[in-house]
Amino acid sequence: ARAMVLDGGVAAWAEAGLPMESGGAVAAIARVTRDVQLDREELVTADTLTAELESGSCVLLDARAPERFRGEIEPIDAMAGHVPGARNRPYGANLDEGRFKSRDVLRNEFENLLAGAGPSAVVHMCGSGVTACHNVLAMDHAGLRGSRLFAPSWSGWIADADRDVAMGGDTPATPAL
């Protein structure tokens, strides 16, 4: 089975006048189970991330809001800040009025942010790994395939008290939303 993303969500579907059902019809949908194969090459461990950051062989993009990235607020985790060397690419910067920006715009924004690094050098993270996937999808949508995910993200990074934490930092690489 193929998985798809509804760009703009249910609101965009309804706005386009496409058919919708509610109530009993939705409740009657059968549960479907699928076997999913995880490509471990797309995931990065904390040790690999640390080594790649030290060698300069990766570009770490943090998808959290700028104020969380800078450590000004932290509503979820026990510690604020970001991984030293990370760049901030808030996942919301991928959208324009609730829908993905065009492929060309996203490609231009990511290429400017990566400053010559290829997609395979990119590792994404956020607070817990969820919104980082938005940046993975945005790069794929832009034709920049091959980036990877540090799934433990900030929560996993700070679970080890021996790991360095940075505060402050530059403004986001894309305009604030």
PLY file of the C-alpha trace (Angstrom):
ply
format ascii 1.0
element vertex 177
property float x
property float y
property float z
element edge 176
property int vertex1
property int vertex2
end_header
0.00 0.00 0.00
1.11 3.53 -0.68
1.02 6.19 1.99
0.18 9.76 1.10
0.10 13.13 2.79
-2.95 15.34 2.47
-1.34 18.72 1.79
-3.38 21.26 3.73
-5.18 18.60 5.75
-8.90 17.95 5.85
-9.60 21.66 5.44
-7.94 21.64 1.99
-9.89 18.51 1.03
-13.18 20.14 2.00
-12.21 23.43 0.31
-11.62 21.50 -2.92
-15.17 20.14 -2.70
-14.02 16.52 -2.47
-16.34 13.93 -0.89
-16.36 13.50 2.87
-18.15 11.16 5.23
-18.74 11.29 8.94
-20.55 9.37 11.62
-21.34 5.69 11.13
-19.51 5.36 7.81
-16.23 6.37 9.42
-16.77 4.04 12.38
-17.34 1.12 9.99
-13.88 1.36 8.40
-12.03 -1.90 9.00
-8.73 -1.89 10.83
-5.89 -2.60 8.41
-2.54 -4.03 9.44
0.54 -3.58 7.28
4.06 -4.89 7.53
6.43 -1.93 7.41
10.12 -2.26 6.70
12.26 0.29 8.52
15.34 1.43 6.64
17.87 1.77 9.45
20.20 3.66 7.08
17.80 6.61 7.40
18.27 6.74 11.18
21.23 8.14 13.08
22.28 7.16 16.60
23.60 9.64 19.16
27.12 8.22 18.77
27.01 8.57 14.99
25.61 12.09 15.27
28.34 13.09 17.73
31.07 11.69 15.46
29.63 13.38 12.35
29.27 16.72 14.12
32.87 16.51 15.38
34.16 15.68 11.89
31.97 18.28 10.22
30.48 15.65 7.91
26.83 16.40 8.68
24.46 19.33 8.80
22.10 19.01 11.76
18.74 20.74 11.26
16.55 21.28 14.32
12.84 21.66 13.46
11.74 23.24 16.74
10.45 26.78 17.11
13.25 29.38 17.29
12.64 30.23 20.96
12.92 26.56 21.92
16.04 26.15 19.78
17.66 29.15 21.48
16.71 27.81 24.92
14.48 30.75 25.83
11.58 28.43 26.65
11.24 24.69 27.06
7.67 23.53 27.65
8.33 19.79 27.34
11.86 18.66 28.18
13.80 18.98 31.43
16.50 21.13 29.83
16.42 23.94 27.26
18.83 24.61 24.41
20.06 22.78 21.34
22.76 20.42 20.14
25.98 22.40 19.54
26.46 22.96 15.82
22.78 22.52 14.93
21.01 24.93 12.62
17.41 25.94 13.20
14.89 25.14 10.43
11.47 25.43 12.10
9.15 22.93 10.46
6.50 25.62 10.02
8.82 27.37 7.57
7.93 24.61 5.09
4.37 25.90 4.86
2.53 28.79 3.30
-1.02 29.21 4.59
-1.10 25.62 5.86
0.21 23.96 2.70
3.68 22.99 1.60
5.52 25.70 -0.27
6.29 24.89 -3.89
9.04 22.39 -4.65
11.18 25.15 -6.13
10.83 27.44 -3.11
11.59 24.62 -0.66
14.55 23.47 -2.73
15.98 27.00 -2.82
15.49 27.48 0.93
17.07 24.16 1.86
19.97 24.57 -0.60
20.71 28.02 0.86
20.61 26.58 4.37
22.85 23.65 3.45
25.44 25.90 1.80
26.71 23.29 -0.63
26.20 20.17 1.49
24.22 17.40 -0.18
21.01 15.92 1.20
22.80 12.79 2.43
24.81 14.96 4.83
21.64 16.24 6.50
20.39 14.90 9.82
17.04 16.13 11.14
15.93 16.45 14.74
13.37 18.31 16.85
12.09 17.79 20.39
10.98 14.17 20.18
11.40 13.24 16.50
7.93 14.05 15.19
8.27 17.47 13.55
11.74 16.57 12.28
9.89 14.18 9.96
8.12 17.24 8.50
11.51 18.57 7.40
12.45 15.16 5.96
9.22 15.19 3.97
9.75 18.80 2.85
13.23 17.99 1.54
11.87 14.91 -0.26
9.07 17.04 -1.73
11.73 19.45 -2.99
13.64 16.62 -4.68
16.38 16.60 -2.04
16.22 12.95 -1.04
18.54 11.01 1.23
18.53 13.00 4.46
18.42 11.12 7.77
16.69 11.35 11.13
18.05 11.49 14.67
14.83 10.03 16.08
15.60 10.51 19.81
16.00 14.21 19.02
16.38 16.73 21.85
14.73 14.48 24.45
17.23 11.72 23.66
20.20 14.06 23.42
19.73 15.47 26.93
19.09 12.02 28.42
22.90 11.73 28.65
24.24 14.39 31.03
27.71 14.09 29.42
26.49 15.59 26.12
27.10 19.28 25.49
24.20 21.72 25.23
24.22 25.10 23.48
22.03 28.10 24.25
21.16 31.15 22.20
22.30 31.13 18.65
21.52 32.89 15.46
18.05 33.65 14.28
16.41 30.93 12.21
17.81 30.21 8.79
14.40 31.02 7.37
12.09 33.88 8.32
10.21 33.44 11.57
6.56 32.57 11.15
0 1
1 2
2 3
3 4
4 5
5 6
6 7
7 8
8 9
9 10
10 11
11 12
12 13
13 14
14 15
15 16
16 17
17 18
18 19
19 20
20 21
21 22
22 23
23 24
24 25
25 26
26 27
27 28
28 29
29 30
30 31
31 32
32 33
33 34
34 35
35 36
36 37
37 38
38 39
39 40
40 41
41 42
42 43
43 44
44 45
45 46
46 47
47 48
48 49
49 50
50 51
51 52
52 53
53 54
54 55
55 56
56 57
57 58
58 59
59 60
60 61
61 62
62 63
63 64
64 65
65 66
66 67
67 68
68 69
69 70
70 71
71 72
72 73
73 74
74 75
75 76
76 77
77 78
78 79
79 80
80 81
81 82
82 83
83 84
84 85
85 86
86 87
87 88
88 89
89 90
90 91
91 92
92 93
93 94
94 95
95 96
96 97
97 98
98 99
99 100
100 101
101 102
102 103
103 104
104 105
105 106
106 107
107 108
108 109
109 110
110 111
111 112
112 113
113 114
114 115
115 116
116 117
117 118
118 119
119 120
120 121
121 122
122 123
123 124
124 125
125 126
126 127
127 128
128 129
129 130
130 131
131 132
132 133
133 134
134 135
135 136
136 137
137 138
138 139
139 140
140 141
141 142
142 143
143 144
144 145
145 146
146 147
147 148
148 149
149 150
150 151
151 152
152 153
153 154
154 155
155 156
156 157
157 158
158 159
159 160
160 161
161 162
162 163
163 164
164 165
165 166
166 167
167 168
168 169
169 170
170 171
171 172
172 173
173 174
174 175
175 176
